[in-house]
Amino acid sequence: MALYITDECINCDLCAVECPNEAISMGEDIFEIDSDKCTECVGHYDTPSCAPICPVECILPDPNKPETIDQLADKFTNLH
């Protein structure tokens, strides 16, 4: 499933730099993840690269966007 950023975001900008799919950008108030571009780093890394560097741990799996590994891999292929 795609990831999302909660309201606890402190706008540190670390996650946006880490995202290999350029799925993270500044929203109206906090950073946001474009679920159409987020592959949880499938195709790039073994685990998502943004969540571990978040100092407030506000990047979580989006329960509204359930996706299998195969779906994430297909999304990666379509993006690249």
N, CA, C and O atoms as a printed pandas DataFrame, in Angstrom:
     atom_number atom_name residue_name chain_id  residue_number  x_coord  y_coord  z_coord
0              1         N          MET        A               1    0.830   -1.176    0.000
1              2        CA          MET        A               1    0.000    0.000    0.000
2              3         C          MET        A               1    0.875    1.239    0.000
3              4         O          MET        A               1    2.017    1.209    0.458
4              5         N          ALA        A               2    0.343    2.299   -0.504
5              6        CA          ALA        A               2    1.081    3.562   -0.495
6              7         C          ALA        A               2    1.226    4.045    0.943
7              8         O          ALA        A               2    0.502    3.617    1.842
8              9         N          LEU        A               3    2.164    4.929    1.129
9             10        CA          LEU        A               3    2.372    5.524    2.445
10            11         C          LEU        A               3    1.696    6.887    2.484
11            12         O          LEU        A               3    1.356    7.451    1.444
12            13         N          TYR        A               4    1.503    7.412    3.686
13            14        CA          TYR        A               4    0.987    8.767    3.832
14            15         C          TYR        A               4    1.677    9.436    5.012
15            16         O          TYR        A               4    2.285    8.769    5.850
16            17         N          ILE        A               5    1.579   10.742    5.068
17            18        CA          ILE        A               5    2.211   11.530    6.121
18            19         C          ILE        A               5    1.115   12.096    7.014
19            20         O          ILE        A               5    0.168   12.715    6.529
20            21         N          THR        A               6    1.248   11.883    8.312
21            22        CA          THR        A               6    0.237   12.349    9.264
22            23         C          THR        A               6    0.428   13.830    9.590
23            24         O          THR        A               6    1.410   14.452    9.184
24            25         N          ASP        A               7   -0.519   14.369   10.321
25            26        CA          ASP        A               7   -0.483   15.778   10.722
26            27         C          ASP        A               7    0.663   16.101   11.671
27            28         O          ASP        A               7    0.919   17.274   11.946
28            29         N          GLU        A               8    1.351   15.094   12.171
29            30        CA          GLU        A               8    2.486   15.340   13.061
30            31         C          GLU        A               8    3.732   15.807   12.314
31            32         O          GLU        A               8    4.750   16.103   12.939
32            33         N          CYS        A               9    3.666   15.877   11.003
33            34        CA          CYS        A               9    4.799   16.300   10.170
34            35         C          CYS        A               9    5.313   17.664   10.625
35            36         O          CYS        A               9    4.537   18.591   10.855
36            37         N          ILE        A              10    6.644   17.769   10.750
37            38        CA          ILE        A              10    7.270   19.041   11.151
38            39         C          ILE        A              10    7.936   19.751    9.966
39            40         O          ILE        A              10    8.679   20.715   10.154
40            41         N          ASN        A              11    7.669   19.275    8.758
41            42        CA          ASN        A              11    8.187   19.898    7.530
42            43         C          ASN        A              11    9.706   19.989    7.496
43            44         O          ASN        A              11   10.264   21.016    7.108
44            45         N          CYS        A              12   10.362   18.931    7.896
45            46        CA          CYS        A              12   11.829   18.929    7.927
46            47         C          CYS        A              12   12.447   18.716    6.551
47            48         O          CYS        A              12   13.621   19.028    6.351
48            49         N          ASP        A              13   11.669   18.183    5.584
49            50        CA          ASP        A              13   12.112   17.988    4.202
50            51         C          ASP        A              13   13.007   16.769    4.004
51            52         O          ASP        A              13   13.471   16.543    2.887
52            53         N          LEU        A              14   13.265   15.984    5.030
53            54        CA          LEU        A              14   14.134   14.815    4.869
54            55         C          LEU        A              14   13.501   13.756    3.978
55            56         O          LEU        A              14   14.193   13.137    3.169
56            57         N          CYS        A              15   12.211   13.541    4.111
57            58        CA          CYS        A              15   11.536   12.492    3.350
58            59         C          CYS        A              15   11.535   12.772    1.853
59            60         O          CYS        A              15   11.756   11.865    1.051
60            61         N          ALA        A              16   11.290   14.010    1.478
61            62        CA          ALA        A              16   11.216   14.362    0.051
62            63         C          ALA        A              16   12.523   14.069   -0.665
63            64         O          ALA        A              16   12.521   13.609   -1.807
64            65         N          VAL        A              17   13.620   14.329   -0.007
65            66        CA          VAL        A              17   14.943   14.084   -0.588
66            67         C          VAL        A              17   15.194   12.589   -0.762
67            68         O          VAL        A              17   15.878   12.181   -1.700
68            69         N          GLU        A              18   14.652   11.781    0.124
69            70        CA          GLU        A              18   14.874   10.336    0.098
70            71         C          GLU        A              18   14.057    9.595   -0.950
71            72         O          GLU        A              18   14.447    8.504   -1.367
72            73         N          CYS        A              19   12.943   10.153   -1.383
73            74        CA          CYS        A              19   12.007    9.426   -2.239
74            75         C          CYS        A              19   12.546    9.259   -3.668
75            76         O          CYS        A              19   12.728   10.249   -4.376
76            77         N          PRO        A              20   12.801    8.021   -4.091
77            78        CA          PRO        A              20   13.331    7.803   -5.440
78            79         C          PRO        A              20   12.292    8.010   -6.544
79            80         O          PRO        A              20   12.647    8.156   -7.714
80            81         N          ASN        A              21   11.017    8.021   -6.176
81            82        CA          ASN        A              21    9.955    8.211   -7.162
82            83         C          ASN        A              21    9.451    9.648   -7.217
83            84         O          ASN        A              21    8.530    9.953   -7.974
84            85         N          GLU        A              22   10.046   10.531   -6.421
85            86        CA          GLU        A              22    9.609   11.919   -6.338
86            87         C          GLU        A              22    8.113   12.016   -6.025
87            88         O          GLU        A              22    7.394   12.844   -6.584
88            89         N          ALA        A              23    7.666   11.144   -5.113
89            90        CA          ALA        A              23    6.259   11.096   -4.731
90            91         C          ALA        A              23    5.937   12.042   -3.582
91            92         O          ALA        A              23    4.764   12.255   -3.278
92            93         N          ILE        A              24    6.946   12.613   -2.938
93            94        CA          ILE        A              24    6.730   13.450   -1.768
94            95         C          ILE        A              24    7.000   14.912   -2.116
95            96         O          ILE        A              24    8.049   15.259   -2.658
96            97         N          SER        A              25    6.029   15.751   -1.793
97            98        CA          SER        A              25    6.186   17.185   -2.047
98            99         C          SER        A              25    5.442   17.963   -0.964
99           100         O          SER        A              25    4.637   17.409   -0.215
100          101         N          MET        A              26    5.730   19.245   -0.903
101          102        CA          MET        A              26    5.087   20.100    0.078
102          103         C          MET        A              26    3.636   20.306   -0.311
103          104         O          MET        A              26    3.329   20.694   -1.438
104          105         N          GLY        A              27    2.754   20.043    0.629
105          106        CA          GLY        A              27    1.336   20.301    0.428
106          107         C          GLY        A              27    0.988   21.681    0.943
107          108         O          GLY        A              27    1.859   22.544    1.061
108          109         N          GLU        A              28   -0.273   21.891    1.248
109          110        CA          GLU        A              28   -0.708   23.198    1.737
110          111         C          GLU        A              28   -0.082   23.515    3.089
111          112         O          GLU        A              28    0.369   24.637    3.318
112          113         N          ASP        A              29   -0.053   22.525    3.991
113          114        CA          ASP        A              29    0.483   22.752    5.337
114          115         C          ASP        A              29    1.653   21.848    5.700
115          116         O          ASP        A              29    2.557   22.249    6.433
116          117         N          ILE        A              30    1.625   20.629    5.182
117          118        CA          ILE        A              30    2.665   19.641    5.483
118          119         C          ILE        A              30    3.056   18.923    4.201
119          120         O          ILE        A              30    2.414   19.084    3.163
120          121         N          PHE        A              31    4.113   18.132    4.287
121          122        CA          PHE        A              31    4.496   17.328    3.131
122          123         C          PHE        A              31    3.434   16.262    2.889
123          124         O          PHE        A              31    2.784   15.793    3.823
124          125         N          GLU        A              32    3.270   15.887    1.629
125          126        CA          GLU        A              32    2.281   14.897    1.230
126          127         C          GLU        A              32    2.922   13.882    0.299
127          128         O          GLU        A              32    3.906   14.171   -0.383
128          129         N          ILE        A              33    2.348   12.691    0.283
129          130        CA          ILE        A              33    2.821   11.627   -0.599
130          131         C          ILE        A              33    1.768   11.379   -1.671
131          132         O          ILE        A              33    0.600   11.140   -1.363
132          133         N          ASP        A              34    2.185   11.437   -2.918
133          134        CA          ASP        A              34    1.306   11.139   -4.049
134          135         C          ASP        A              34    1.186    9.625   -4.142
135          136         O          ASP        A              34    2.144    8.945   -4.508
136          137         N          SER        A              35    0.021    9.100   -3.814
137          138        CA          SER        A              35   -0.156    7.648   -3.788
138          139         C          SER        A              35   -0.015    7.013   -5.177
139          140         O          SER        A              35    0.245    5.815   -5.288
140          141         N          ASP        A              36   -0.185    7.810   -6.225
141          142        CA          ASP        A              36    0.002    7.278   -7.580
142          143         C          ASP        A              36    1.474    7.060   -7.907
143          144         O          ASP        A              36    1.798    6.323   -8.838
144          145         N          LYS        A              37    2.369    7.695   -7.150
145          146        CA          LYS        A              37    3.807    7.545   -7.384
146          147         C          LYS        A              37    4.498    6.712   -6.308
147          148         O          LYS        A              37    5.609    6.228   -6.528
148          149         N          CYS        A              38    3.868    6.536   -5.160
149          150        CA          CYS        A              38    4.503    5.817   -4.056
150          151         C          CYS        A              38    4.438    4.311   -4.286
151          152         O          CYS        A              38    3.357    3.736   -4.421
152          153         N          THR        A              39    5.601    3.687   -4.329
153          154        CA          THR        A              39    5.690    2.233   -4.475
154          155         C          THR        A              39    6.266    1.592   -3.216
155          156         O          THR        A              39    6.652    0.423   -3.231
156          157         N          GLU        A              40    6.324    2.358   -2.123
157          158        CA          GLU        A              40    7.007    1.912   -0.899
158          159         C          GLU        A              40    8.435    1.497   -1.231
159          160         O          GLU        A              40    9.006    0.621   -0.580
160          161         N          CYS        A              41    8.995    2.123   -2.232
161          162        CA          CYS        A              41   10.358    1.907   -2.725
162          163         C          CYS        A              41   10.558    0.549   -3.404
163          164         O          CYS        A              41   11.690    0.165   -3.699
164          165         N          VAL        A              42    9.467   -0.177   -3.652
165          166        CA          VAL        A              42    9.578   -1.414   -4.426
166          167         C          VAL        A              42   10.179   -1.040   -5.774
167          168         O          VAL        A              42    9.739   -0.087   -6.416
168          169         N          GLY        A              43   11.171   -1.786   -6.191
169          170        CA          GLY        A              43   11.876   -1.491   -7.431
170          171         C          GLY        A              43   13.159   -0.720   -7.201
171          172         O          GLY        A              43   14.029   -0.676   -8.071
172          173         N          HIS        A              44   13.278   -0.112   -6.030
173          174        CA          HIS        A              44   14.475    0.648   -5.678
174          175         C          HIS        A              44   15.202    0.024   -4.485
175          176         O          HIS        A              44   16.399   -0.257   -4.550
176          177         N          TYR        A              45   14.459   -0.187   -3.395
177          178        CA          TYR        A              45   15.038   -0.661   -2.143
178          179         C          TYR        A              45   14.170   -1.771   -1.552
179          180         O          TYR        A              45   13.050   -2.005   -2.008
180          181         N          ASP        A              46   14.693   -2.442   -0.546
181          182        CA          ASP        A              46   13.943   -3.513    0.125
182          183         C          ASP        A              46   12.859   -2.980    1.046
183          184         O          ASP        A              46   11.863   -3.660    1.294
184          185         N          THR        A              47   13.044   -1.779    1.549
185          186        CA          THR        A              47   12.066   -1.152    2.449
186          187         C          THR        A              47   11.921    0.313    2.061
187          188         O          THR        A              47   12.796    0.863    1.392
188          189         N          PRO        A              48   10.836    0.948    2.468
189          190        CA          PRO        A              48   10.670    2.372    2.170
190          191         C          PRO        A              48   11.833    3.186    2.734
191          192         O          PRO        A              48   12.285    2.933    3.850
192          193         N          SER        A              49   12.308    4.141    1.979
193          194        CA          SER        A              49   13.455    4.945    2.422
194          195         C          SER        A              49   13.050    6.173    3.222
195          196         O          SER        A              49   13.876    6.727    3.947
196          197         N          CYS        A              50   11.817    6.605    3.111
197          198        CA          CYS        A              50   11.394    7.833    3.791
198          199         C          CYS        A              50   11.066    7.623    5.266
199          200         O          CYS        A              50   11.464    8.432    6.103
200          201         N          ALA        A              51   10.359    6.570    5.595
201          202        CA          ALA        A              51    9.892    6.368    6.972
202          203         C          ALA        A              51   11.022    6.275    7.997
203          204         O          ALA        A              51   10.915    6.881    9.064
204          205         N          PRO        A              52   12.095    5.546    7.717
205          206        CA          PRO        A              52   13.148    5.436    8.741
206          207         C          PRO        A              52   13.868    6.746    9.056
207          208         O          PRO        A              52   14.424    6.887   10.146
208          209         N          ILE        A              53   13.873    7.691    8.146
209          210        CA          ILE        A              53   14.594    8.942    8.413
210          211         C          ILE        A              53   13.694   10.024    9.011
211          212         O          ILE        A              53   14.173   11.100    9.368
212          213         N          CYS        A              54   12.410    9.749    9.120
213          214        CA          CYS        A              54   11.476   10.729    9.668
214          215         C          CYS        A              54   11.703   10.879   11.171
215          216         O          CYS        A              54   11.567    9.906   11.913
216          217         N          PRO        A              55   12.049   12.092   11.634
217          218        CA          PRO        A              55   12.357   12.287   13.050
218          219         C          PRO        A              55   11.143   12.180   13.971
219          220         O          PRO        A              55   11.300   11.978   15.175
220          221         N          VAL        A              56    9.948   12.312   13.425
221          222        CA          VAL        A              56    8.751   12.226   14.269
222          223         C          VAL        A              56    7.889   11.005   13.951
223          224         O          VAL        A              56    6.786   10.860   14.478
224          225         N          GLU        A              57    8.398   10.134   13.092
225          226        CA          GLU        A              57    7.736    8.871   12.733
226          227         C          GLU        A              57    6.286    9.084   12.283
227          228         O          GLU        A              57    5.370    8.425   12.774
228          229         N          CYS        A              58    6.096   10.010   11.348
229          230        CA          CYS        A              58    4.744   10.323   10.889
230          231         C          CYS        A              58    4.435    9.782    9.491
231          232         O          CYS        A              58    3.448   10.189    8.878
232          233         N          ILE        A              59    5.263    8.874    8.984
233          234        CA          ILE        A              59    5.014    8.280    7.675
234          235         C          ILE        A              59    4.561    6.842    7.905
235          236         O          ILE        A              59    5.311    6.008    8.413
236          237         N          LEU        A              60    3.321    6.576    7.521
237          238        CA          LEU        A              60    2.684    5.300    7.816
238          239         C          LEU        A              60    2.048    4.694    6.570
239          240         O          LEU        A              60    1.802    5.407    5.597
240          241         N          PRO        A              61    1.776    3.387    6.585
241          242        CA          PRO        A              61    1.021    2.780    5.482
242          243         C          PRO        A              61   -0.393    3.371    5.435
243          244         O          PRO        A              61   -1.040    3.535    6.469
244          245         N          ASP        A              62   -0.850    3.678    4.255
245          246        CA          ASP        A              62   -2.169    4.268    4.080
246          247         C          ASP        A              62   -3.223    3.159    4.020
247          248         O          ASP        A              62   -3.272    2.414    3.042
248          249         N          PRO        A              63   -4.064    3.038    5.048
249          250        CA          PRO        A              63   -5.067    1.966    5.060
250          251         C          PRO        A              63   -6.120    2.130    3.970
251          252         O          PRO        A              63   -6.850    1.187    3.664
252          253         N          ASN        A              64   -6.201    3.307    3.389
253          254        CA          ASN        A              64   -7.165    3.557    2.313
254          255         C          ASN        A              64   -6.622    3.186    0.936
255          256         O          ASN        A              64   -7.345    3.256   -0.058
256          257         N          LYS        A              65   -5.361    2.795    0.875
257          258        CA          LYS        A              65   -4.718    2.455   -0.402
258          259         C          LYS        A              65   -4.039    1.084   -0.329
259          260         O          LYS        A              65   -2.824    1.001   -0.509
260          261         N          PRO        A              66   -4.784    0.019   -0.073
261          262        CA          PRO        A              66   -4.144   -1.298    0.018
262          263         C          PRO        A              66   -3.613   -1.764   -1.344
263          264         O          PRO        A              66   -4.331   -1.736   -2.344
264          265         N          GLU        A              67   -2.354   -2.188   -1.367
265          266        CA          GLU        A              67   -1.730   -2.686   -2.599
266          267         C          GLU        A              67   -0.818   -3.850   -2.242
267          268         O          GLU        A              67   -0.176   -3.855   -1.192
268          269         N          THR        A              68   -0.771   -4.821   -3.118
269          270        CA          THR        A              68    0.125   -5.954   -2.932
270          271         C          THR        A              68    1.517   -5.583   -3.450
271          272         O          THR        A              68    1.691   -4.566   -4.122
272          273         N          ILE        A              69    2.482   -6.407   -3.134
273          274        CA          ILE        A              69    3.843   -6.215   -3.664
274          275         C          ILE        A              69    3.811   -6.226   -5.187
275          276         O          ILE        A              69    4.499   -5.429   -5.825
276          277         N          ASP        A              70    3.025   -7.114   -5.773
277          278        CA          ASP        A              70    2.932   -7.180   -7.233
278          279         C          ASP        A              70    2.341   -5.891   -7.818
279          280         O          ASP        A              70    2.790   -5.423   -8.864
280          281         N          GLN        A              71    1.348   -5.326   -7.152
281          282        CA          GLN        A              71    0.767   -4.074   -7.628
282          283         C          GLN        A              71    1.772   -2.927   -7.520
283          284         O          GLN        A              71    1.861   -2.076   -8.405
284          285         N          LEU        A              72    2.526   -2.920   -6.420
285          286        CA          LEU        A              72    3.554   -1.890   -6.265
286          287         C          LEU        A              72    4.636   -2.037   -7.330
287          288         O          LEU        A              72    5.129   -1.041   -7.860
288          289         N          ALA        A              73    5.003   -3.273   -7.641
289          290        CA          ALA        A              73    6.006   -3.522   -8.681
290          291         C          ALA        A              73    5.494   -3.076  -10.049
291          292         O          ALA        A              73    6.249   -2.510  -10.839
292          293         N          ASP        A              74    4.229   -3.327  -10.326
293          294        CA          ASP        A              74    3.632   -2.868  -11.587
294          295         C          ASP        A              74    3.630   -1.340  -11.657
295          296         O          ASP        A              74    3.909   -0.762  -12.707
296          297         N          LYS        A              75    3.317   -0.696  -10.543
297          298        CA          LYS        A              75    3.327    0.763  -10.498
298          299         C          LYS        A              75    4.738    1.288  -10.773
299          300         O          LYS        A              75    4.914    2.256  -11.514
300          301         N          PHE        A              76    5.749    0.638  -10.167
301          302        CA          PHE        A              76    7.138    1.026  -10.413
302          303         C          PHE        A              76    7.463    0.908  -11.903
303          304         O          PHE        A              76    8.065    1.811  -12.483
304          305         N          THR        A              77    7.068   -0.194  -12.514
305          306        CA          THR        A              77    7.349   -0.410  -13.941
306          307         C          THR        A              77    6.694    0.672  -14.787
307          308         O          THR        A              77    7.307    1.175  -15.729
308          309         N          ASN        A              78    5.467    1.033  -14.467
309          310        CA          ASN        A              78    4.758    2.068  -15.219
310          311         C          ASN        A              78    5.387    3.452  -15.028
311          312         O          ASN        A              78    5.378    4.276  -15.942
312          313         N          LEU        A              79    5.928    3.697  -13.841
313          314        CA          LEU        A              79    6.567    4.997  -13.571
314          315         C          LEU        A              79    7.911    5.139  -14.271
315          316         O          LEU        A              79    8.313    6.239  -14.649
316          317         N          HIS        A              80    8.608    4.006  -14.440
317          318        CA          HIS        A              80    9.952    4.066  -14.979
318          319         C          HIS        A              80   10.013    3.313  -16.270
319          320         O          HIS        A              80   11.072    3.242  -16.893
